[in-house]
Amino acid sequence: MDVKLEDRPIEQVREETIDQLIYNYSHMVISAEAFEHRLDQAMQSNDAHEIVALVEDLQLKADTKYQSEKEYQFTPNYSHQVSDEDVNLRSILGSNERSGQWLVPKEINVFDILASTKLDFTDAIFQHQHVTINIFCLMGSDKILIPENVNVVTNIFDVMSSVENKSASMANRQAPTITIKGKVIMGSLVMKVKRTTKEKWMGFADSLKALLGTK
């Protein structure tokens, strides 16, 4: 017997609806404007019946190929070649940055004095499930960009500083976990998601559309 719609987890209903919206948009069934409008409604509504109604007129259902592509896009990248070497980023009156498809070690040490460091994990390749970032920032500025599918734990001691955490809520247990700890003195530390949830879905939809050659 099927579970009644109102008894199903709302996030599961929402994700299934978004999957169907993306699949139909990528196959040119609905326009970009209609897709974005319905996507906004699906993300904002907490009524399962309202969410499901958004795809009642769409006949195409997401297939296994779609699910494989989705898993590929949203599963954190892991490397089979594991290195135990730590990364030490030290900067005085300068700047450091790690971005793109860089290999993430088990431990990262950031030391800034009147300097800045940017760590972008959006496309990073993880070698370990648990990663530690040790920060010492004196009159500097550090920014850490975290993907939505990565867990974040913070333990920062700050003095006359600004520490802002806008990273996503906890991901699943199999996702990487980044622990950020250390001291920020008369400086700033910002942790946030590079892309919003809507931007993530829109980007995936456009990439799927391009893959199918319908863009």
C-alpha positions in Angstrom: 0.0 0.0 0.0 1.3 3.4 -0.9 2.0 5.9 1.8 -0.4 8.9 1.8 1.2 12.0 0.3 0.8 14.1 3.5 2.6 11.3 5.5 5.7 11.3 3.4 8.8 13.4 4.3 8.3 16.8 2.7 11.9 17.1 1.6 11.6 13.8 -0.3 8.5 15.0 -2.0 10.2 18.3 -2.8 13.3 16.7 -4.3 11.3 14.3 -6.5 9.3 17.2 -7.8 12.4 19.2 -8.5 13.9 16.2 -10.3 10.8 16.0 -12.6 11.0 19.7 -13.2 14.6 19.5 -14.2 14.1 16.5 -16.4 11.2 18.1 -18.3 13.1 21.4 -18.6 16.2 19.6 -20.0 14.0 17.9 -22.6 12.5 21.2 -23.7 9.0 20.4 -22.4 8.8 23.6 -20.4 10.4 27.0 -20.9 13.2 28.4 -18.8 10.8 31.0 -17.3 8.2 28.3 -16.3 11.0 26.1 -14.9 12.4 28.9 -12.7 8.9 29.9 -11.5 7.9 26.4 -10.6 11.3 25.7 -9.0 10.8 28.8 -6.7 7.3 27.5 -5.7 8.7 24.0 -5.0 11.4 25.3 -2.8 9.2 27.7 -0.9 6.1 25.6 -0.3 5.7 23.3 2.7 2.5 21.8 1.4 3.1 18.4 -0.2 -0.1 18.7 -2.3 1.0 22.1 -3.7 4.4 20.8 -4.5 3.2 17.7 -6.4 0.6 19.9 -8.3 3.5 21.7 -9.9 4.3 18.6 -12.1 0.9 17.2 -12.6 0.9 18.4 -16.3 4.4 17.0 -16.9 4.5 13.4 -18.2 8.2 12.8 -18.4 9.7 11.1 -15.3 13.4 11.2 -14.3 15.1 8.0 -15.4 18.1 6.1 -14.1 20.5 8.0 -16.4 19.3 11.2 -14.9 19.8 9.9 -11.4 23.3 8.8 -12.3 24.2 12.2 -13.7 22.7 13.8 -10.6 24.7 11.6 -8.3 27.9 12.4 -10.3 27.2 16.2 -10.0 26.3 16.4 -6.3 28.5 13.7 -4.7 31.8 15.1 -3.4 34.9 14.2 -5.4 37.1 11.6 -3.7 40.6 10.7 -4.8 42.0 7.1 -4.5 45.5 8.5 -4.2 45.7 9.5 -0.5 48.5 11.8 0.7 49.2 12.4 4.4 51.1 15.7 3.7 49.5 18.7 5.4 49.1 22.0 3.6 50.6 25.0 5.3 49.4 28.4 4.1 51.4 31.3 5.7 51.1 34.8 4.7 52.2 38.2 6.0 51.0 41.3 4.1 50.0 39.0 1.3 47.4 36.5 0.2 46.8 32.8 -0.5 44.1 31.0 -2.4 43.1 27.4 -3.1 40.3 26.8 -5.6 39.3 24.6 -8.5 39.9 20.9 -8.4 42.6 20.9 -5.8 43.5 17.9 -3.6 42.3 18.4 0.0 44.7 17.0 2.6 43.7 15.7 6.0 44.9 18.9 7.7 45.3 22.5 6.5 47.1 25.1 8.6 46.4 28.8 7.9 48.6 31.5 9.4 47.7 35.1 8.4 49.1 38.4 9.7 47.7 41.4 7.9 46.9 39.1 5.1 44.1 37.1 3.5 43.4 33.4 2.6 40.6 32.0 0.5 39.8 28.3 0.5 37.2 27.2 -2.1 36.0 23.6 -1.6 33.3 23.8 -4.3 35.1 21.6 -6.8 37.8 20.3 -4.5 38.8 16.6 -4.5 38.7 15.1 -1.0 41.2 12.4 0.0 39.8 12.0 3.5 36.3 12.0 5.0 37.5 14.1 8.0 39.4 17.3 7.3 40.7 19.8 9.9 41.5 23.5 9.2 43.6 25.2 11.9 43.4 29.0 11.6 45.5 31.7 13.2 44.4 35.1 11.8 45.8 38.4 13.2 44.3 41.5 11.6 43.6 39.5 8.5 40.7 38.2 6.4 39.9 34.6 5.7 37.1 33.2 3.5 36.0 29.5 3.3 33.5 28.5 0.6 31.8 25.2 1.5 29.7 23.0 -0.9 26.2 22.1 0.4 27.1 18.4 0.5 29.9 18.8 3.0 29.5 18.9 6.8 31.0 21.8 8.8 32.0 21.9 12.4 33.4 25.2 13.9 35.3 26.0 17.1 36.7 29.5 16.7 38.0 31.8 19.5 37.8 35.4 18.3 39.0 38.7 19.9 37.6 41.9 18.5 36.8 40.1 15.3 34.0 39.1 13.0 33.2 35.4 12.5 30.3 34.6 10.2 29.1 31.1 9.4 26.6 30.9 6.5 27.5 27.4 5.5 24.8 24.8 4.9 23.3 22.6 7.5 24.7 19.1 8.1 24.8 16.9 5.1 24.5 13.1 5.2 26.8 11.0 7.3 28.8 9.7 4.3 29.7 13.3 3.3 33.1 14.8 4.1 33.3 16.7 7.4 35.4 19.9 7.7 36.3 21.0 11.2 37.4 24.6 11.5 39.2 25.7 14.6 41.7 28.3 15.9 41.9 32.0 16.7 40.9 35.2 14.9 42.2 38.4 16.5 41.1 41.8 15.1 40.3 40.1 11.8 37.4 38.4 10.0 36.5 34.8 9.1 33.6 34.1 6.7 32.3 30.6 6.0 29.5 30.3 3.4 28.1 28.3 0.6 29.3 29.5 -2.8 26.0 28.8 -4.6 22.5 29.0 -3.2 20.3 25.9 -3.4 18.4 27.5 -6.3 21.6 28.3 -8.2 22.7 24.7 -7.6 19.6 23.3 -9.2 19.6 25.8 -12.0 23.2 25.1 -12.8 22.5 21.3 -12.9 19.5 21.8 -15.1 21.4 23.9 -17.6 24.3 21.4 -17.7 21.9 18.5 -18.3 20.2 20.4 -21.0 23.6 21.1 -22.7 24.5 17.4 -22.3 21.4 16.4 -24.1 22.1 18.9 -26.9 18.7 20.7 -26.4 20.2 24.0 -25.4 
